[in-house]
Amino acid sequence: MAKSAGERAILKEEKREKREKKRRIEQANKMLIPVSKKTNLSLGIISFDPEGTFRLTDKRWMKVFEADGDVCNLMEIMRNLLGRIRMTMHLGADSGRDICHVSLMETGEIYEEVRQQMKRDEEILRKELSLRAMSVDEVMNQISSNSFKDIRFSYASYVRGNKDWKKECFVESTKKEDSFVMNRNYGECFVALSYPSIIQADLIGRLRESGCRMIVGLDLNALTSEEQKDFTRAIEKRYNVKIPENMEEDYINVSLALGIICDSDDARKIVEQTIVSLYANAGVMLAPAYHMQTKVLESMLSLGLLDAKTMRNIKLDVARGLLGGESDADAKIEIRTDEGV
């Protein structure tokens, strides 16, 4: 059915306003450096501030920090954050020391507004952790190192050479339904599907005992007051109970992923059984990321630059347990130093 003249005029005006809005956004972000079309398609990066901020598709922005301190303390401040954080913990690294990166993610369209949000959240995070902001070059070099590639990334030469950053910084992995092979290493990625009401096991400490290289990716996103109320009402409706206001518990949106990297497929299978059993005994349903091995792996290797998550609302105390286990468990993470490279 043909549109009337009035409908056509409205559509034309909507398209004009959309183009004008896009023009204003690009003008406001003109200080950022655009990447090649190949990089945009492969990694979802639109442009970047060399000092460390990535502008990504879906209005997502990301900045990465090296972190040092007791990560369990983050739970006390999470409700005050505007953005989402991805904690990437590298256990059993070559240096023999645990390494932790915190990726701060914000949503917005204009860099200056997002920069202020990041600044505010960074100040909150610094109350509990020692943070060192990483430049774009440092982040991409860390990503390539995570992928077993030895390169010296320089945004100036890569932009000038019109290179595909993913092709340069990632190693191709051979994926199977429930595992992968990467650079002569055998690995497997897992995602958490459900969580208990309480955790009493020192999960991080037990993971260290496995003896193989592991990457733990934990996304944390605070719930707004309205989201918290909606979730409480949903619980009440599902279980046909009334939760008194003074008994309401704090919840947080969480996604847990875990990757193991071993020197043989037999070792991978043994570690798989150990890890699934460990988490099952703690009440966490951990399952291989079926048909999503590459997606989950690349998300962890890229410190969240490539996004993959399975978010669930869980109690704040349970989220704290995922980081350090019992309240007296050691959750201290040390950053990589020059001596440990």
VENNORMO-V510950 format. One record per residue. RES is the residue in three letters. SS is DSSP state (~ for helix, > for strand, _ for the rest). BURIAL is b if it has 24 or more other ideal C-beta (glycine too) atoms within 12 Angstrom, else e. D_LAST is the distance of its C-alpha to the last C-alpha in Angstrom with 2 decimals. Layout:
RES|SS|BURIAL|D_LAST + RES|SS|BURIAL|D_LAST
This chain:
MET|_|e|66.70 + ALA|_|e|66.56 + LYS|_|e|65.14 + SER|_|e|67.53 + ALA|~|e|67.31 + GLY|~|e|66.08 + GLU|~|e|63.26 + ARG|~|e|62.19 + ALA|~|e|62.19 + ILE|~|e|60.00 + LEU|~|e|57.45 + LYS|~|e|57.45 + GLU|~|e|56.85 + GLU|~|e|54.00 + LYS|~|e|52.28 + ARG|~|e|52.84 + GLU|~|e|51.37 + LYS|~|e|48.32 + ARG|~|e|47.76 + GLU|~|e|48.34 + LYS|~|e|45.84 + LYS|~|e|43.18 + ARG|~|e|44.04 + ARG|~|e|43.73 + ILE|~|b|40.32 + GLU|~|e|38.97 + GLN|~|e|40.55 + ALA|~|e|38.89 + ASN|_|b|35.45 + LYS|_|e|36.02 + MET|_|e|33.34 + LEU|_|b|30.65 + ILE|>|b|29.43 + PRO|>|e|30.62 + VAL|_|b|28.68 + SER|_|b|30.33 + LYS|~|e|32.75 + LYS|~|e|30.63 + THR|~|b|27.63 + ASN|~|e|30.10 + LEU|~|e|31.51 + SER|~|e|28.32 + LEU|~|b|26.21 + GLY|_|b|28.98 + ILE|>|b|27.58 + ILE|>|b|30.52 + SER|>|b|29.00 + PHE|>|b|26.32 + ASP|>|b|25.78 + PRO|_|b|22.89 + GLU|_|e|21.90 + GLY|_|b|20.89 + THR|>|b|24.02 + PHE|>|b|24.94 + ARG|>|b|28.62 + LEU|>|b|29.21 + THR|_|e|32.38 + ASP|_|e|34.57 + LYS|_|e|34.24 + ARG|>|b|30.72 + TRP|>|b|28.16 + MET|>|b|24.52 + LYS|>|b|21.96 + VAL|>|b|18.45 + PHE|>|b|16.87 + GLU|>|b|13.85 + ALA|>|b|15.87 + ASP|>|b|16.22 + GLY|>|b|19.46 + ASP|>|b|22.14 + VAL|~|b|22.35 + CYS|~|b|25.82 + ASN|~|b|27.21 + LEU|~|b|26.82 + MET|~|b|29.99 + GLU|~|e|32.01 + ILE|_|b|31.32 + MET|~|b|31.00 + ARG|~|e|34.72 + ASN|~|e|34.39 + LEU|_|b|31.93 + LEU|_|b|33.43 + GLY|_|b|30.65 + ARG|>|b|28.67 + ILE|>|b|25.10 + ARG|>|b|22.72 + MET|>|b|20.28 + THR|>|b|17.53 + MET|>|b|16.02 + HIS|>|b|13.37 + LEU|>|b|14.43 + GLY|_|b|13.26 + ALA|_|b|9.77 + ASP|_|e|8.02 + SER|_|e|6.31 + GLY|_|e|10.01 + ARG|_|e|10.14 + ASP|_|b|12.09 + ILE|>|b|11.11 + CYS|>|b|14.11 + HIS|>|b|15.21 + VAL|>|b|18.83 + SER|>|b|20.69 + LEU|>|b|23.98 + MET|>|b|26.77 + GLU|>|b|30.16 + THR|>|b|33.32 + GLY|_|b|35.40 + GLU|_|b|36.67 + ILE|_|b|36.41 + TYR|~|b|33.15 + GLU|~|e|34.59 + GLU|~|e|35.86 + VAL|~|b|32.63 + ARG|~|b|30.67 + GLN|~|e|32.94 + GLN|~|b|32.40 + MET|~|b|28.60 + LYS|~|e|29.02 + ARG|~|e|31.30 + ASP|~|b|29.09 + GLU|~|b|25.97 + GLU|~|e|28.07 + ILE|~|b|29.08 + LEU|~|b|25.57 + ARG|_|e|24.56 + LYS|_|e|27.35 + GLU|_|b|25.40 + LEU|_|b|21.67 + SER|>|e|19.41 + LEU|>|b|18.32 + ARG|>|b|16.42 + ALA|>|b|17.86 + MET|_|b|15.81 + SER|_|b|17.51 + VAL|~|b|18.66 + ASP|~|b|16.35 + GLU|~|b|13.24 + VAL|~|b|14.81 + MET|~|b|15.67 + ASN|~|b|12.31 + GLN|~|b|10.96 + ILE|~|b|14.12 + SER|~|b|13.74 + SER|~|b|10.33 + ASN|~|b|12.27 + SER|_|b|14.98 + PHE|_|e|13.25 + LYS|_|b|13.94 + ASP|_|e|12.18 + ILE|_|e|14.00 + ARG|_|e|14.12 + PHE|_|b|16.24 + SER|_|e|18.86 + TYR|~|b|21.62 + ALA|~|e|24.10 + SER|~|e|24.05 + TYR|~|b|23.84 + VAL|~|b|26.77 + ARG|~|e|28.66 + GLY|_|e|28.21 + ASN|_|e|29.40 + LYS|_|b|26.60 + ASP|_|e|26.06 + TRP|~|b|22.66 + LYS|~|b|22.72 + LYS|~|e|23.55 + GLU|~|b|20.74 + CYS|~|b|17.94 + PHE|_|b|19.19 + VAL|_|b|19.92 + GLU|_|e|23.52 + SER|_|b|24.11 + THR|>|e|27.32 + LYS|>|b|28.81 + LYS|_|e|31.39 + GLU|_|e|33.48 + ASP|_|b|31.26 + SER|_|b|28.01 + PHE|>|b|25.88 + VAL|>|b|24.31 + MET|>|b|21.19 + ASN|_|b|19.68 + ARG|_|e|21.35 + ASN|>|b|20.21 + TYR|>|b|22.92 + GLY|>|b|22.69 + GLU|>|b|24.90 + CYS|>|b|25.06 + PHE|>|b|27.34 + VAL|>|b|29.05 + ALA|>|b|31.00 + LEU|>|e|34.68 + SER|>|e|36.23 + TYR|_|b|35.56 + PRO|_|b|37.65 + SER|_|e|39.36 + ILE|_|e|37.28 + ILE|_|b|34.09 + GLN|_|e|33.94 + ALA|_|b|31.16 + ASP|_|b|27.60 + LEU|~|b|26.15 + ILE|~|b|22.48 + GLY|~|e|22.76 + ARG|~|b|24.58 + LEU|~|b|22.06 + ARG|~|b|19.35 + GLU|_|e|21.87 + SER|_|b|22.02 + GLY|_|e|19.20 + CYS|_|b|18.07 + ARG|>|b|15.51 + MET|>|b|17.17 + ILE|>|b|17.21 + VAL|>|b|19.83 + GLY|>|b|21.35 + LEU|>|b|23.94 + ASP|>|b|26.14 + LEU|>|b|28.29 + ASN|>|b|31.29 + ALA|>|b|34.01 + LEU|_|b|37.61 + THR|_|e|40.17 + SER|~|e|43.24 + GLU|~|e|45.30 + GLU|~|e|42.86 + GLN|~|b|42.82 + LYS|~|e|46.63 + ASP|~|e|46.84 + PHE|~|b|44.60 + THR|~|b|46.74 + ARG|~|e|49.88 + ALA|~|e|48.50 + ILE|~|e|47.84 + GLU|~|e|51.35 + LYS|~|e|52.92 + ARG|~|e|51.11 + TYR|~|e|51.98 + ASN|_|e|55.23 + VAL|_|e|54.38 + LYS|_|e|54.48 + ILE|_|e|51.50 + PRO|_|e|52.68 + GLU|~|e|50.83 + ASN|~|e|49.93 + MET|~|e|48.32 + GLU|_|e|46.15 + GLU|_|e|42.48 + ASP|_|b|39.49 + TYR|>|b|37.81 + ILE|>|b|34.70 + ASN|>|b|33.77 + VAL|>|b|30.86 + SER|>|b|29.18 + LEU|>|b|26.95 + ALA|>|b|25.10 + LEU|>|b|22.94 + GLY|>|b|21.24 + ILE|>|b|20.55 + ILE|>|b|18.85 + CYS|>|b|20.21 + ASP|_|e|20.68 + SER|_|e|24.46 + ASP|~|e|27.11 + ASP|~|e|28.74 + ALA|~|e|25.66 + ARG|~|b|25.48 + LYS|~|e|29.13 + ILE|~|e|28.77 + VAL|~|b|25.91 + GLU|~|b|27.96 + GLN|~|e|30.95 + THR|~|b|29.09 + ILE|~|b|27.56 + VAL|~|b|30.82 + SER|~|e|32.76 + LEU|~|b|30.50 + TYR|~|b|30.90 + ALA|~|e|34.56 + ASN|~|e|35.30 + ALA|_|b|33.88 + GLY|_|b|36.16 + VAL|_|b|33.64 + MET|>|e|34.68 + LEU|>|b|31.56 + ALA|>|b|32.36 + PRO|>|b|30.68 + ALA|_|b|30.44 + TYR|_|e|33.32 + HIS|_|e|33.48 + MET|_|b|30.59 + GLN|~|b|27.60 + THR|~|b|26.20 + LYS|~|b|27.01 + VAL|~|b|25.36 + LEU|~|b|22.25 + GLU|~|b|21.78 + SER|~|b|22.47 + MET|~|b|19.66 + LEU|~|b|17.13 + SER|_|b|18.37 + LEU|_|b|18.13 + GLY|_|b|21.93 + LEU|_|b|22.46 + LEU|_|b|24.56 + ASP|_|b|26.67 + ALA|_|b|27.82 + LYS|_|b|29.22 + THR|_|b|32.05 + MET|_|b|33.17 + ARG|>|b|35.36 + ASN|>|b|37.00 + ILE|>|b|36.21 + LYS|>|b|36.87 + LEU|~|b|34.51 + ASP|~|b|34.33 + VAL|~|b|33.38 + ALA|~|b|30.52 + ARG|~|b|29.36 + GLY|~|b|29.65 + LEU|~|b|27.39 + LEU|~|b|24.55 + GLY|~|b|25.32 + GLY|_|b|28.47 + GLU|_|e|31.07 + SER|_|e|31.48 + ASP|_|e|30.20 + ALA|_|b|27.18 + ASP|_|e|23.69 + ALA|_|b|22.00 + LYS|>|b|19.45 + ILE|>|b|16.10 + GLU|_|b|13.13 + ILE|_|b|10.73 + ARG|_|b|6.97 + THR|_|e|6.66 + ASP|~|e|5.46 + GLU|~|e|5.76 + GLY|~|e|3.81 + VAL|_|e|0.00
